[in-house]
Amino acid sequence: MKPVGDSATFGAFYESTAKQVTATVRRMTKGDDNLTADVVQDAYLEMLRCWARREGHLRDDNRKYVVGIAANKVSDVYRRRQKLAELDVELDVASFEDDVVDRLDEDVALAAVRELIDRQPPRRRVVVTMYFIEGIEYADIARSVGITESTVRTQVERFFKLLSPLTDKFTDMRGGDRS
């Protein structure tokens, strides 16, 4: 049996989660590979520091914990850069629809959703990524990002409203029924 906090078990955790965490963080940073690499490295270093306490948790819970650390770090970077847009910023979806939605199929629909996520203000992008891609609960997102749970819920609802024209168009093109 390995001692608690053993680096070999941390190495196994890192190997089994790094690819997924990196993909999630890349979405949060809107594809900024340098920022992604820095944030992922810092998040895993912070996890290593507390590994003795976290080692007994489920791998998926620890992965979500690392994503939470990374989300905090991404928010900190944008805050430092003073590039955080107000959370109440409403985006123009009509021009997005005109350019992309008419050509939807399953692959293009996924690309359109990714593009819509990328167009969100940084904090909303972090919230949406944590909620939709990682499946992290509102309360955990709120703690990680440093906002209220109701703000997280509001941001998810606003994203659903922006996403609705895409899903409606895709459903119409597929001849499906949304009920």
Backbone as JSON Lines, residues from 0, in Angstrom:
{"i":0,"aa":"M","n":[0.84,-1.17,0.0],"ca":[0.0,0.0,0.0],"c":[0.89,1.24,0.0]}
{"i":1,"aa":"K","n":[0.52,2.22,-0.83],"ca":[1.32,3.44,-0.94],"c":[0.98,4.39,0.19]}
{"i":2,"aa":"P","n":[1.96,5.11,0.69],"ca":[1.68,6.09,1.73],"c":[0.81,7.22,1.2]}
{"i":3,"aa":"V","n":[0.01,7.81,2.07],"ca":[-0.85,8.92,1.68],"c":[0.02,10.06,1.16]}
{"i":4,"aa":"G","n":[-0.38,10.64,0.04],"ca":[0.36,11.75,-0.53],"c":[1.53,11.31,-1.39]}
{"i":5,"aa":"D","n":[1.66,10.03,-1.67],"ca":[2.76,9.5,-2.46],"c":[2.73,10.11,-3.86]}
{"i":6,"aa":"S","n":[3.89,10.55,-4.33],"ca":[3.95,11.23,-5.62],"c":[3.59,10.31,-6.78]}
{"i":7,"aa":"A","n":[3.79,9.0,-6.64],"ca":[3.43,8.07,-7.71],"c":[1.92,8.08,-7.93]}
{"i":8,"aa":"T","n":[1.15,8.18,-6.88],"ca":[-0.3,8.21,-7.06],"c":[-0.73,9.55,-7.65]}
{"i":9,"aa":"F","n":[-0.03,10.63,-7.3],"ca":[-0.33,11.92,-7.93],"c":[0.0,11.86,-9.42]}
{"i":10,"aa":"G","n":[1.12,11.23,-9.74],"ca":[1.5,11.07,-11.15],"c":[0.44,10.33,-11.94]}
{"i":11,"aa":"A","n":[-0.11,9.28,-11.36],"ca":[-1.17,8.53,-12.04],"c":[-2.42,9.39,-12.21]}
{"i":12,"aa":"F","n":[-2.75,10.16,-11.18],"ca":[-3.88,11.08,-11.27],"c":[-3.65,12.1,-12.38]}
{"i":13,"aa":"Y","n":[-2.47,12.67,-12.41],"ca":[-2.13,13.67,-13.44],"c":[-2.25,13.05,-14.83]}
{"i":14,"aa":"E","n":[-1.65,11.89,-15.03],"ca":[-1.67,11.23,-16.34],"c":[-3.1,10.95,-16.81]}
{"i":15,"aa":"S","n":[-3.96,10.59,-15.88],"ca":[-5.32,10.21,-16.28],"c":[-6.27,11.39,-16.44]}
{"i":16,"aa":"T","n":[-5.87,12.59,-16.01],"ca":[-6.78,13.74,-16.05],"c":[-6.27,14.94,-16.85]}
{"i":17,"aa":"A","n":[-4.98,15.01,-17.09],"ca":[-4.39,16.22,-17.67],"c":[-4.97,16.58,-19.04]}
{"i":18,"aa":"K","n":[-5.19,15.61,-19.88],"ca":[-5.7,15.9,-21.22],"c":[-7.08,16.55,-21.15]}
{"i":19,"aa":"Q","n":[-7.98,15.99,-20.34],"ca":[-9.33,16.53,-20.22],"c":[-9.32,17.91,-19.55]}
{"i":20,"aa":"V","n":[-8.52,18.06,-18.5],"ca":[-8.42,19.35,-17.81],"c":[-7.87,20.41,-18.77]}
{"i":21,"aa":"T","n":[-6.86,20.06,-19.54],"ca":[-6.28,21.0,-20.49],"c":[-7.3,21.42,-21.54]}
{"i":22,"aa":"A","n":[-8.08,20.49,-22.04],"ca":[-9.12,20.83,-23.03],"c":[-10.15,21.78,-22.42]}
{"i":23,"aa":"T","n":[-10.53,21.54,-21.18],"ca":[-11.51,22.4,-20.51],"c":[-10.94,23.8,-20.3]}
{"i":24,"aa":"V","n":[-9.71,23.86,-19.84],"ca":[-9.09,25.17,-19.59],"c":[-8.87,25.92,-20.91]}
{"i":25,"aa":"R","n":[-8.53,25.19,-21.97],"ca":[-8.37,25.84,-23.27],"c":[-9.67,26.53,-23.68]}
{"i":26,"aa":"R","n":[-10.79,25.91,-23.41],"ca":[-12.09,26.51,-23.72],"c":[-12.27,27.77,-22.87]}
{"i":27,"aa":"M","n":[-11.88,27.73,-21.6],"ca":[-12.02,28.9,-20.72],"c":[-11.17,30.07,-21.2]}
{"i":28,"aa":"T","n":[-10.02,29.76,-21.8],"ca":[-9.1,30.82,-22.22],"c":[-9.29,31.2,-23.68]}
{"i":29,"aa":"K","n":[-10.33,30.68,-24.29],"ca":[-10.66,30.98,-25.68],"c":[-9.52,30.57,-26.62]}
{"i":30,"aa":"G","n":[-8.92,29.43,-26.3],"ca":[-7.89,28.86,-27.15],"c":[-6.5,29.43,-26.98]}
{"i":31,"aa":"D","n":[-6.28,30.22,-25.95],"ca":[-4.94,30.78,-25.7],"c":[-4.07,29.68,-25.12]}
{"i":32,"aa":"D","n":[-3.26,29.06,-25.98],"ca":[-2.46,27.9,-25.57],"c":[-1.43,28.23,-24.49]}
{"i":33,"aa":"N","n":[-0.83,29.42,-24.57],"ca":[0.16,29.79,-23.55],"c":[-0.49,29.97,-22.19]}
{"i":34,"aa":"L","n":[-1.61,30.68,-22.16],"ca":[-2.32,30.87,-20.9],"c":[-2.83,29.53,-20.38]}
{"i":35,"aa":"T","n":[-3.34,28.7,-21.28],"ca":[-3.83,27.38,-20.89],"c":[-2.72,26.58,-20.22]}
{"i":36,"aa":"A","n":[-1.56,26.53,-20.84],"ca":[-0.44,25.76,-20.28],"c":[-0.04,26.29,-18.9]}
{"i":37,"aa":"D","n":[0.03,27.61,-18.77],"ca":[0.41,28.2,-17.48],"c":[-0.61,27.88,-16.4]}
{"i":38,"aa":"V","n":[-1.88,28.04,-16.73],"ca":[-2.95,27.82,-15.75],"c":[-3.02,26.36,-15.35]}
{"i":39,"aa":"V","n":[-2.94,25.46,-16.31],"ca":[-3.0,24.02,-16.0],"c":[-1.81,23.64,-15.11]}
{"i":40,"aa":"Q","n":[-0.64,24.12,-15.45],"ca":[0.54,23.81,-14.63],"c":[0.36,24.32,-13.21]}
{"i":41,"aa":"D","n":[-0.07,25.57,-13.08],"ca":[-0.28,26.15,-11.74],"c":[-1.36,25.39,-10.96]}
{"i":42,"aa":"A","n":[-2.43,24.99,-11.64],"ca":[-3.51,24.27,-10.97],"c":[-3.03,22.92,-10.45]}
{"i":43,"aa":"Y","n":[-2.26,22.19,-11.26],"ca":[-1.75,20.89,-10.81],"c":[-0.7,21.06,-9.71]}
{"i":44,"aa":"L","n":[0.08,22.12,-9.77],"ca":[1.05,22.36,-8.69],"c":[0.31,22.63,-7.37]}
{"i":45,"aa":"E","n":[-0.76,23.39,-7.45],"ca":[-1.55,23.65,-6.25],"c":[-2.19,22.35,-5.74]}
{"i":46,"aa":"M","n":[-2.65,21.52,-6.66],"ca":[-3.23,20.23,-6.27],"c":[-2.17,19.35,-5.62]}
{"i":47,"aa":"L","n":[-0.96,19.36,-6.15],"ca":[0.12,18.56,-5.56],"c":[0.39,18.98,-4.12]}
{"i":48,"aa":"R","n":[0.32,20.29,-3.86],"ca":[0.55,20.79,-2.5],"c":[-0.48,20.26,-1.51]}
{"i":49,"aa":"C","n":[-1.69,20.03,-1.97],"ca":[-2.74,19.55,-1.05],"c":[-3.08,18.08,-1.31]}
{"i":50,"aa":"W","n":[-2.23,17.37,-2.05],"ca":[-2.5,15.99,-2.43],"c":[-2.69,15.07,-1.22]}
{"i":51,"aa":"A","n":[-1.97,15.28,-0.16],"ca":[-2.1,14.42,1.02],"c":[-3.54,14.46,1.56]}
{"i":52,"aa":"R","n":[-4.2,15.6,1.45],"ca":[-5.6,15.72,1.89],"c":[-6.58,15.24,0.84]}
{"i":53,"aa":"R","n":[-6.24,15.34,-0.44],"ca":[-7.17,15.06,-1.53],"c":[-7.04,13.66,-2.11]}
{"i":54,"aa":"E","n":[-5.96,12.97,-1.82],"ca":[-5.68,11.69,-2.46],"c":[-6.8,10.68,-2.3]}
{"i":55,"aa":"G","n":[-7.49,10.69,-1.17],"ca":[-8.54,9.71,-0.92],"c":[-9.85,10.01,-1.63]}
{"i":56,"aa":"H","n":[-9.97,11.16,-2.27],"ca":[-11.18,11.52,-3.0],"c":[-11.25,10.78,-4.33]}
{"i":57,"aa":"L","n":[-12.43,10.68,-4.89],"ca":[-12.59,10.06,-6.2],"c":[-11.82,10.85,-7.25]}
{"i":58,"aa":"R","n":[-11.32,10.14,-8.24],"ca":[-10.53,10.77,-9.29],"c":[-11.32,11.9,-9.96]}
{"i":59,"aa":"D","n":[-12.59,11.65,-10.27],"ca":[-13.4,12.67,-10.94],"c":[-13.61,13.89,-10.06]}
{"i":60,"aa":"D","n":[-13.78,13.68,-8.76],"ca":[-13.91,14.81,-7.84],"c":[-12.62,15.62,-7.8]}
{"i":61,"aa":"N","n":[-11.5,14.95,-7.8],"ca":[-10.21,15.65,-7.81],"c":[-9.99,16.38,-9.14]}
{"i":62,"aa":"R","n":[-10.43,15.77,-10.24],"ca":[-10.32,16.44,-11.54],"c":[-11.14,17.72,-11.53]}
{"i":63,"aa":"K","n":[-12.36,17.65,-11.02],"ca":[-13.21,18.84,-10.93],"c":[-12.59,19.89,-10.01]}
{"i":64,"aa":"Y","n":[-11.93,19.42,-8.97],"ca":[-11.25,20.34,-8.05],"c":[-10.14,21.09,-8.78]}
{"i":65,"aa":"V","n":[-9.38,20.37,-9.6],"ca":[-8.31,21.01,-10.39],"c":[-8.92,22.0,-11.38]}
{"i":66,"aa":"V","n":[-10.03,21.64,-12.01],"ca":[-10.7,22.56,-12.93],"c":[-11.15,23.81,-12.19]}
{"i":67,"aa":"G","n":[-11.64,23.64,-10.97],"ca":[-12.03,24.8,-10.16],"c":[-10.84,25.7,-9.86]}
{"i":68,"aa":"I","n":[-9.71,25.1,-9.52],"ca":[-8.49,25.88,-9.28],"c":[-8.13,26.64,-10.56]}
{"i":69,"aa":"A","n":[-8.17,25.94,-11.68],"ca":[-7.82,26.56,-12.96],"c":[-8.77,27.69,-13.31]}
{"i":70,"aa":"A","n":[-10.06,27.5,-13.05],"ca":[-11.05,28.55,-13.35],"c":[-10.74,29.8,-12.55]}
{"i":71,"aa":"N","n":[-10.38,29.6,-11.3],"ca":[-9.99,30.74,-10.46],"c":[-8.79,31.45,-11.04]}
{"i":72,"aa":"K","n":[-7.83,30.71,-11.49],"ca":[-6.6,31.28,-12.04],"c":[-6.88,32.02,-13.35]}
{"i":73,"aa":"V","n":[-7.75,31.47,-14.2],"ca":[-8.13,32.15,-15.44],"c":[-8.82,33.48,-15.11]}
{"i":74,"aa":"S","n":[-9.75,33.44,-14.16],"ca":[-10.44,34.67,-13.76],"c":[-9.45,35.69,-13.22]}
{"i":75,"aa":"D","n":[-8.49,35.24,-12.42],"ca":[-7.47,36.15,-11.88],"c":[-6.66,36.81,-12.99]}
{"i":76,"aa":"V","n":[-6.3,36.03,-14.0],"ca":[-5.52,36.58,-15.11],"c":[-6.31,37.66,-15.83]}
{"i":77,"aa":"Y","n":[-7.56,37.36,-16.15],"ca":[-8.38,38.35,-16.85],"c":[-8.63,39.58,-15.98]}
{"i":78,"aa":"R","n":[-8.79,39.34,-14.7],"ca":[-8.98,40.47,-13.79],"c":[-7.74,41.35,-13.8]}
{"i":79,"aa":"R","n":[-6.58,40.72,-13.74],"ca":[-5.32,41.49,-13.78],"c":[-5.18,42.24,-15.1]}
{"i":80,"aa":"R","n":[-5.6,41.63,-16.16],"ca":[-5.5,42.27,-17.48],"c":[-6.61,43.31,-17.67]}
{"i":81,"aa":"Q","n":[-7.51,43.37,-16.73],"ca":[-8.66,44.27,-16.78],"c":[-9.47,44.05,-18.05]}
{"i":82,"aa":"K","n":[-9.65,42.78,-18.38],"ca":[-10.41,42.44,-19.58],"c":[-11.73,41.77,-19.26]}
{"i":83,"aa":"L","n":[-12.13,41.78,-18.01],"ca":[-13.41,41.17,-17.69],"c":[-14.53,42.07,-18.17]}
{"i":84,"aa":"A","n":[-15.38,41.56,-19.01],"ca":[-16.55,42.31,-19.43],"c":[-17.61,42.19,-18.35]}
{"i":85,"aa":"E","n":[-18.5,43.12,-18.3],"ca":[-19.61,43.04,-17.35],"c":[-20.4,41.78,-17.63]}
{"i":86,"aa":"L","n":[-20.89,41.15,-16.59],"ca":[-21.66,39.93,-16.75],"c":[-22.99,40.18,-17.45]}
{"i":87,"aa":"D","n":[-23.47,41.41,-17.44],"ca":[-24.76,41.72,-18.04],"c":[-24.67,42.05,-19.53]}
{"i":88,"aa":"V","n":[-23.49,41.93,-20.12],"ca":[-23.34,42.22,-21.53],"c":[-24.19,41.24,-22.33]}
{"i":89,"aa":"E","n":[-25.02,41.77,-23.19],"ca":[-25.84,40.94,-24.07],"c":[-25.17,40.92,-25.44]}
{"i":90,"aa":"L","n":[-25.07,39.77,-26.04],"ca":[-24.39,39.64,-27.32],"c":[-25.4,39.57,-28.46]}
{"i":91,"aa":"D","n":[-24.99,40.03,-29.63],"ca":[-25.82,40.01,-30.82],"c":[-25.76,38.61,-31.43]}
{"i":92,"aa":"V","n":[-26.85,37.87,-31.32],"ca":[-26.88,36.51,-31.83],"c":[-27.32,36.48,-33.29]}
{"i":93,"aa":"A","n":[-28.08,37.47,-33.73],"ca":[-28.63,37.46,-35.09],"c":[-27.53,37.34,-36.14]}
{"i":94,"aa":"S","n":[-26.46,38.13,-36.04],"ca":[-25.4,38.06,-37.04],"c":[-24.71,36.7,-37.0]}
{"i":95,"aa":"F","n":[-24.6,36.13,-35.83],"ca":[-24.02,34.8,-35.67],"c":[-24.89,33.78,-36.4]}
{"i":96,"aa":"E","n":[-26.21,33.89,-36.24],"ca":[-27.14,32.98,-36.92],"c":[-27.02,33.1,-38.43]}
{"i":97,"aa":"D","n":[-27.01,34.33,-38.94],"ca":[-26.96,34.55,-40.37],"c":[-25.76,33.87,-41.0]}
{"i":98,"aa":"D","n":[-24.62,33.93,-40.32],"ca":[-23.38,33.39,-40.87],"c":[-23.27,31.87,-40.77]}
{"i":99,"aa":"V","n":[-23.79,31.28,-39.68],"ca":[-23.47,29.88,-39.4],"c":[-24.68,28.95,-39.41]}
{"i":100,"aa":"V","n":[-25.76,29.39,-38.81],"ca":[-26.85,28.47,-38.51],"c":[-27.47,27.85,-39.74]}
{"i":101,"aa":"D","n":[-27.48,28.56,-40.86],"ca":[-28.09,28.01,-42.08],"c":[-27.39,26.76,-42.58]}
{"i":102,"aa":"R","n":[-26.17,26.5,-42.16],"ca":[-25.39,25.35,-42.65],"c":[-25.28,24.23,-41.63]}
{"i":103,"aa":"L","n":[-26.13,24.21,-40.61],"ca":[-25.94,23.27,-39.5],"c":[-26.11,21.81,-39.9]}
{"i":104,"aa":"D","n":[-25.21,21.0,-39.43],"ca":[-25.36,19.57,-39.32],"c":[-24.75,19.25,-37.96]}
{"i":105,"aa":"E","n":[-24.63,18.03,-37.56],"ca":[-24.17,17.75,-36.21],"c":[-22.79,18.31,-35.91]}
{"i":106,"aa":"D","n":[-21.83,18.14,-36.8],"ca":[-20.48,18.65,-36.57],"c":[-20.46,20.17,-36.54]}
{"i":107,"aa":"V","n":[-21.17,20.78,-37.45],"ca":[-21.2,22.24,-37.51],"c":[-21.95,22.79,-36.31]}
{"i":108,"aa":"A","n":[-22.98,22.09,-35.84],"ca":[-23.72,22.54,-34.66],"c":[-22.79,22.59,-33.45]}
{"i":109,"aa":"L","n":[-21.98,21.56,-33.28],"ca":[-21.03,21.55,-32.17],"c":[-20.03,22.68,-32.31]}
{"i":110,"aa":"A","n":[-19.53,22.9,-33.51],"ca":[-18.59,24.0,-33.75],"c":[-19.28,25.35,-33.46]}
{"i":111,"aa":"A","n":[-20.55,25.48,-33.82],"ca":[-21.28,26.72,-33.57],"c":[-21.44,26.96,-32.07]}
{"i":112,"aa":"V","n":[-21.72,25.91,-31.32],"ca":[-21.83,26.05,-29.86],"c":[-20.48,26.45,-29.28]}
{"i":113,"aa":"R","n":[-19.42,25.81,-29.75],"ca":[-18.08,26.17,-29.26],"c":[-17.77,27.63,-29.57]}
{"i":114,"aa":"E","n":[-18.13,28.07,-30.77],"ca":[-17.89,29.47,-31.14],"c":[-18.69,30.41,-30.25]}
{"i":115,"aa":"L","n":[-19.93,30.02,-29.97],"ca":[-20.76,30.84,-29.09],"c":[-20.15,30.92,-27.69]}
{"i":116,"aa":"I","n":[-19.65,29.81,-27.19],"ca":[-18.97,29.82,-25.89],"c":[-17.76,30.74,-25.95]}
{"i":117,"aa":"D","n":[-16.99,30.64,-27.02],"ca":[-15.79,31.47,-27.16],"c":[-16.11,32.96,-27.2]}
{"i":118,"aa":"R","n":[-17.31,33.32,-27.67],"ca":[-17.69,34.73,-27.8],"c":[-18.19,35.32,-26.48]}
{"i":119,"aa":"Q","n":[-18.31,34.5,-25.46],"ca":[-18.82,34.99,-24.18],"c":[-17.75,35.8,-23.45]}
{"i":120,"aa":"P","n":[-18.19,36.73,-22.6],"ca":[-17.22,37.42,-21.75],"c":[-16.46,36.38,-20.92]}
{"i":121,"aa":"P","n":[-15.23,36.67,-20.53],"ca":[-14.38,35.66,-19.88],"c":[-15.03,34.95,-18.69]}
{"i":122,"aa":"R","n":[-15.64,35.68,-17.77],"ca":[-16.2,35.01,-16.59],"c":[-17.37,34.11,-16.98]}
{"i":123,"aa":"R","n":[-18.23,34.57,-17.89],"ca":[-19.34,33.72,-18.33],"c":[-18.8,32.49,-19.04]}
{"i":124,"aa":"R","n":[-17.76,32.66,-19.83],"ca":[-17.16,31.52,-20.53],"c":[-16.66,30.49,-19.53]}
{"i":125,"aa":"V","n":[-16.05,30.94,-18.44],"ca":[-15.58,30.03,-17.4],"c":[-16.77,29.3,-16.77]}
{"i":126,"aa":"V","n":[-17.81,30.03,-16.43],"ca":[-19.0,29.44,-15.81],"c":[-19.63,28.41,-16.74]}
{"i":127,"aa":"V","n":[-19.82,28.79,-18.0],"ca":[-20.46,27.89,-18.97],"c":[-19.61,26.65,-19.2]}
{"i":128,"aa":"T","n":[-18.32,26.82,-19.3],"ca":[-17.44,25.68,-19.5],"c":[-17.51,24.72,-18.3]}
{"i":129,"aa":"M","n":[-17.45,25.27,-17.1],"ca":[-17.51,24.43,-15.91],"c":[-18.85,23.7,-15.83]}
{"i":130,"aa":"Y","n":[-19.93,24.39,-16.16],"ca":[-21.26,23.79,-16.02],"c":[-21.55,22.77,-17.13]}
{"i":131,"aa":"F","n":[-21.38,23.16,-18.38],"ca":[-21.77,22.3,-19.5],"c":[-20.73,21.23,-19.82]}
{"i":132,"aa":"I","n":[-19.48,21.59,-19.81],"ca":[-18.46,20.63,-20.22],"c":[-18.02,19.74,-19.07]}
{"i":133,"aa":"E","n":[-17.84,20.34,-17.9],"ca":[-17.36,19.57,-16.75],"c":[-18.48,19.03,-15.88]}
{"i":134,"aa":"G","n":[-19.69,19.58,-16.01],"ca":[-20.8,19.09,-15.2],"c":[-20.7,19.46,-13.73]}
{"i":135,"aa":"I","n":[-20.05,20.57,-13.45],"ca":[-19.86,21.01,-12.07],"c":[-21.11,21.75,-11.6]}
{"i":136,"aa":"E","n":[-21.51,21.49,-10.37],"ca":[-22.73,22.08,-9.8],"c":[-22.58,23.58,-9.58]}
{"i":137,"aa":"Y","n":[-23.74,24.28,-9.56],"ca":[-23.77,25.73,-9.36],"c":[-22.96,26.17,-8.13]}
{"i":138,"aa":"A","n":[-23.19,25.52,-7.01],"ca":[-22.53,25.92,-5.76],"c":[-21.02,25.79,-5.87]}
{"i":139,"aa":"D","n":[-20.55,24.72,-6.49],"ca":[-19.11,24.51,-6.63],"c":[-18.5,25.54,-7.59]}
{"i":140,"aa":"I","n":[-19.21,25.86,-8.65],"ca":[-18.74,26.89,-9.58],"c":[-18.65,28.23,-8.85]}
{"i":141,"aa":"A","n":[-19.71,28.56,-8.1],"ca":[-19.74,29.83,-7.38],"c":[-18.54,29.96,-6.45]}
{"i":142,"aa":"R","n":[-18.25,28.9,-5.71],"ca":[-17.1,28.92,-4.8],"c":[-15.79,29.08,-5.56]}
{"i":143,"aa":"S","n":[-15.66,28.36,-6.66],"ca":[-14.42,28.39,-7.43],"c":[-14.15,29.74,-8.07]}
{"i":144,"aa":"V","n":[-15.2,30.36,-8.59],"ca":[-15.04,31.6,-9.34],"c":[-15.18,32.82,-8.45]}
{"i":145,"aa":"G","n":[-15.77,32.64,-7.26],"ca":[-15.91,33.76,-6.34],"c":[-17.1,34.64,-6.63]}
{"i":146,"aa":"I","n":[-18.19,34.02,-7.09],"ca":[-19.44,34.74,-7.31],"c":[-20.56,33.97,-6.63]}
{"i":147,"aa":"T","n":[-21.74,34.56,-6.58],"ca":[-22.85,33.9,-5.91],"c":[-23.43,32.79,-6.78]}
{"i":148,"aa":"E","n":[-24.09,31.87,-6.13],"ca":[-24.73,30.77,-6.85],"c":[-25.81,31.31,-7.79]}
{"i":149,"aa":"S","n":[-26.54,32.34,-7.36],"ca":[-27.58,32.91,-8.22],"c":[-26.96,33.56,-9.47]}
{"i":150,"aa":"T","n":[-25.77,34.12,-9.35],"ca":[-25.09,34.7,-10.52],"c":[-24.7,33.59,-11.48]}
{"i":151,"aa":"V","n":[-24.23,32.47,-10.95],"ca":[-23.91,31.32,-11.8],"c":[-25.16,30.88,-12.54]}
{"i":152,"aa":"R","n":[-26.25,30.71,-11.83],"ca":[-27.52,30.28,-12.42],"c":[-27.95,31.26,-13.52]}
{"i":153,"aa":"T","n":[-27.84,32.56,-13.24],"ca":[-28.22,33.58,-14.22],"c":[-27.37,33.47,-15.47]}
{"i":154,"aa":"Q","n":[-26.06,33.26,-15.31],"ca":[-25.18,33.16,-16.47],"c":[-25.5,31.92,-17.31]}
{"i":155,"aa":"V","n":[-25.83,30.82,-16.66],"ca":[-26.21,29.6,-17.39],"c":[-27.52,29.84,-18.14]}
{"i":156,"aa":"E","n":[-28.48,30.48,-17.48],"ca":[-29.77,30.78,-18.13],"c":[-29.58,31.71,-19.32]}
{"i":157,"aa":"R","n":[-28.73,32.71,-19.19],"ca":[-28.46,33.63,-20.3],"c":[-27.81,32.9,-21.47]}
{"i":158,"aa":"F","n":[-26.93,31.98,-21.15],"ca":[-26.3,31.22,-22.23],"c":[-27.34,30.34,-22.92]}
{"i":159,"aa":"F","n":[-28.25,29.74,-22.15],"ca":[-29.32,28.95,-22.75],"c":[-30.14,29.8,-23.72]}
{"i":160,"aa":"K","n":[-30.42,31.06,-23.36],"ca":[-31.17,31.95,-24.25],"c":[-30.4,32.21,-25.54]}
{"i":161,"aa":"L","n":[-29.09,32.4,-25.42],"ca":[-28.27,32.61,-26.61],"c":[-28.17,31.34,-27.45]}
{"i":162,"aa":"L","n":[-28.22,30.21,-26.79],"ca":[-28.1,28.92,-27.46],"c":[-29.4,28.5,-28.14]}
{"i":163,"aa":"S","n":[-30.51,29.0,-27.65],"ca":[-31.82,28.59,-28.13],"c":[-32.01,28.73,-29.64]}
{"i":164,"aa":"P","n":[-31.61,29.86,-30.26],"ca":[-31.78,29.94,-31.72],"c":[-31.02,28.86,-32.47]}
{"i":165,"aa":"L","n":[-29.86,28.48,-31.94],"ca":[-29.09,27.41,-32.59],"c":[-29.8,26.07,-32.47]}
{"i":166,"aa":"T","n":[-30.3,25.76,-31.29],"ca":[-30.97,24.48,-31.11],"c":[-32.28,24.43,-31.88]}
{"i":167,"aa":"D","n":[-33.0,25.56,-31.93],"ca":[-34.25,25.62,-32.71],"c":[-33.97,25.36,-34.19]}
{"i":168,"aa":"K","n":[-32.96,26.03,-34.71],"ca":[-32.62,25.89,-36.13],"c":[-32.17,24.46,-36.43]}
{"i":169,"aa":"F","n":[-31.35,23.89,-35.56],"ca":[-30.88,22.53,-35.76],"c":[-32.05,21.55,-35.73]}
{"i":170,"aa":"T","n":[-32.96,21.74,-34.78],"ca":[-34.13,20.87,-34.67],"c":[-34.99,20.97,-35.93]}
{"i":171,"aa":"D","n":[-35.19,22.19,-36.42],"ca":[-35.97,22.39,-37.64],"c":[-35.31,21.7,-38.83]}
{"i":172,"aa":"M","n":[-33.99,21.82,-38.93],"ca":[-33.28,21.22,-40.06],"c":[-33.32,19.7,-40.02]}
{"i":173,"aa":"R","n":[-33.32,19.15,-38.81],"ca":[-33.36,17.69,-38.65],"c":[-34.78,17.15,-38.76]}
{"i":174,"aa":"G","n":[-35.77,18.08,-38.82],"ca":[-37.15,17.66,-38.91],"c":[-37.66,17.07,-37.62]}
{"i":175,"aa":"G","n":[-37.0,17.41,-36.52],"ca":[-37.34,16.85,-35.22],"c":[-38.34,17.67,-34.47]}
{"i":176,"aa":"D","n":[-38.8,17.09,-33.37],"ca":[-39.75,17.73,-32.48],"c":[-39.05,17.95,-31.16]}
{"i":177,"aa":"R","n":[-39.04,19.21,-30.67],"ca":[-38.31,19.54,-29.43],"c":[-39.1,19.17,-28.18]}
{"i":178,"aa":"S","n":[-40.28,18.7,-28.28],"ca":[-41.08,18.43,-27.06],"c":[-40.66,17.2,-26.35]}
